[in-house]
Amino acid sequence: MCPQTYNFHFHLHFAHLLEERLRSRLAPFGIHPRQARILDALGRMGQSSQVELAREFGLSAASMSTMTTRLLAADLVERHVDEQEQRCHVLELTPHGDSLLAQIHREWHEIDREISQFIGDENADSFAAFSLQLLKAFGGSPPADDGLEHDTQASTCPKTTA
């Protein structure tokens, strides 16, 4: 009896291979793909609390805490008191983190270039568009061009009025 083929398996296998390829490209810099995404978010946003980042990336508080500890130890981010709300600590890229982010973007560009080489520019664009459509359909959201979407109702550091 021939087993049925499920189309989504191709997506799973490709996603795994893509993440492994990215992991190997980022390894010389001492970071992992999720850490690179956090650095990218901070690069776009300027600063954010750990709780906001964890929420946006679907990470547990414990995972975000571990990642933050590693990024702090590597001098890629710094933690300081929010100037607007003294009770809140925020993360921000260090100059070293900003420099590394430029290298991360070059590696991401190379991955995009490889995909275009393998399937052509038009197919790569279509694949990206379909992937974005599926991401949204499954409840995900892409990084915004001007920073992450913030839920002001669930702020981790409530603003007080003077």
TAZIMO-V440691 format. One record per residue. N is the residue number from 1. RES is the residue in three letters. PHI is phi in whole degrees, 0 to 359 (none if undefined). PSI is psi in whole degrees, -180 to 180 (none if undefined). BURIAL is + if it has 9 or more other ideal C-beta (glycine too) atoms within 8 Angstrom, else -. Layout:
N,RES,PHI,PSI,BURIAL  N,RES,PHI,PSI,BURIAL
This chain:
1,MET,none,132,-  2,CYS,272,124,-  3,PRO,291,149,-  4,GLN,288,143,-  5,THR,267,133,-  6,TYR,253,124,-  7,ASN,302,-37,-  8,PHE,296,-22,-  9,HIS,301,-35,-  10,PHE,297,-39,-  11,HIS,295,-45,-  12,LEU,300,-47,-  13,HIS,294,-41,-  14,PHE,295,-44,-  15,ALA,301,-41,-  16,HIS,296,-48,-  17,LEU,297,-41,-  18,LEU,297,-45,+  19,GLU,295,-39,+  20,GLU,295,-39,-  21,ARG,296,-45,+  22,LEU,296,-42,+  23,ARG,303,-44,+  24,SER,291,-33,-  25,ARG,288,-31,+  26,LEU,272,-18,+  27,ALA,306,-42,-  28,PRO,299,-21,-  29,PHE,268,-5,-  30,GLY,77,24,-  31,ILE,229,166,+  32,HIS,250,164,-  33,PRO,306,-43,+  34,ARG,295,-39,+  35,GLN,297,-39,+  36,ALA,298,-40,+  37,ARG,295,-38,+  38,ILE,295,-44,+  39,LEU,299,-40,+  40,ASP,298,-45,+  41,ALA,300,-44,+  42,LEU,294,-34,+  43,GLY,296,-36,+  44,ARG,280,-37,+  45,MET,273,-30,+  46,GLY,95,-52,-  47,GLN,200,159,-  48,SER,196,156,+  49,SER,280,158,+  50,GLN,300,-40,+  51,VAL,296,-43,+  52,GLU,299,-46,+  53,LEU,296,-45,+  54,ALA,301,-43,+  55,ARG,297,-47,+  56,GLU,295,-32,+  57,PHE,257,4,+  58,GLY,67,35,-  59,LEU,259,149,+  60,SER,289,160,-  61,ALA,300,-39,+  62,ALA,295,-43,-  63,SER,296,-42,+  64,MET,294,-38,+  65,SER,296,-45,+  66,THR,298,-45,-  67,MET,297,-43,+  68,THR,299,-45,+  69,THR,303,-43,-  70,ARG,292,-41,+  71,LEU,291,-36,+  72,LEU,295,-46,+  73,ALA,297,-31,-  74,ALA,275,3,+  75,ASP,59,37,-  76,LEU,263,-28,+  77,VAL,226,161,+  78,GLU,230,153,-  79,ARG,246,133,+  80,HIS,211,169,-  81,VAL,287,134,-  82,ASP,296,128,+  83,GLU,296,-30,-  84,GLN,278,-29,-  85,GLU,219,103,+  86,GLN,299,-21,-  87,ARG,276,-3,-  88,CYS,246,136,+  89,HIS,258,140,+  90,VAL,234,158,+  91,LEU,257,148,+  92,GLU,211,149,+  93,LEU,295,142,+  94,THR,274,170,+  95,PRO,303,-38,-  96,HIS,296,-42,+  97,GLY,296,-39,+  98,ASP,295,-41,+  99,SER,295,-43,-  100,LEU,295,-36,+  101,LEU,300,-38,+  102,ALA,298,-39,-  103,GLN,292,-39,+  104,ILE,300,-45,+  105,HIS,298,-37,+  106,ARG,296,-41,-  107,GLU,294,-41,+  108,TRP,298,-40,+  109,HIS,299,-41,-  110,GLU,295,-38,+  111,ILE,296,-45,+  112,ASP,301,-41,+  113,ARG,297,-42,-  114,GLU,298,-44,+  115,ILE,300,-44,+  116,SER,297,-38,+  117,GLN,297,-41,-  118,PHE,287,-39,-  119,ILE,237,1,-  120,GLY,90,153,-  121,ASP,299,-46,-  122,GLU,296,-45,-  123,ASN,294,-37,-  124,ALA,296,-42,+  125,ASP,295,-43,-  126,SER,295,-43,-  127,PHE,299,-43,+  128,ALA,297,-42,-  129,ALA,295,-43,-  130,PHE,294,-38,-  131,SER,297,-42,-  132,LEU,297,-42,+  133,GLN,299,-44,-  134,LEU,292,-40,-  135,LEU,305,-48,+  136,LYS,293,-41,+  137,ALA,298,-32,-  138,PHE,270,9,-  139,GLY,92,7,-  140,GLY,271,173,-  141,SER,216,141,-  142,PRO,282,161,-  143,PRO,298,137,-  144,ALA,283,151,-  145,ASP,295,-31,-  146,ASP,251,21,-  147,GLY,120,169,-  148,LEU,288,154,+  149,GLU,289,131,-  150,HIS,248,132,-  151,ASP,268,99,-  152,THR,291,-23,-  153,GLN,288,-26,-  154,ALA,249,31,-  155,SER,302,141,+  156,THR,276,-15,-  157,CYS,228,88,+  158,PRO,300,137,-  159,LYS,281,140,-  160,THR,251,152,-  161,THR,262,145,-  162,ALA,276,none,-
